Amino acid sequence: MATKKSSTTKSSSSKSSSSSSSKKTVWGLNKISFWTIVAVTFLYAVSLILSAINASKLNTVIKALQGIATAIMIVIVAILAWRYVRSKPVVWKVLYVICLLIVIAGIIVPLCLI
């Protein structure tokens, strides 16, 4: 009887630990997403304020802040997209890499032209 009770306790504790670890992963992702939005909001708010006061001398700073905010969002989305694609066939992974390279070029090239 003692072995049955201990095995039941072990299995229930392992179930609870695996479910709590999956909840931690989701909570971590939600938390990261929230704070990313907060950080990007701050960058866009500064950019909007500088634009509103017509700081033409700071036009480069405004564009750089917007580029940084966009890059942060792209990084988070790229990580989530890879989690979706990694279990798919190779064609999905190739499409992911091509799209990511085009997005990165779309962010970097305009920043270099400033």
Order of alpha helices (4+ residues) and beta strands (2+ residues): alpha-alpha-alpha
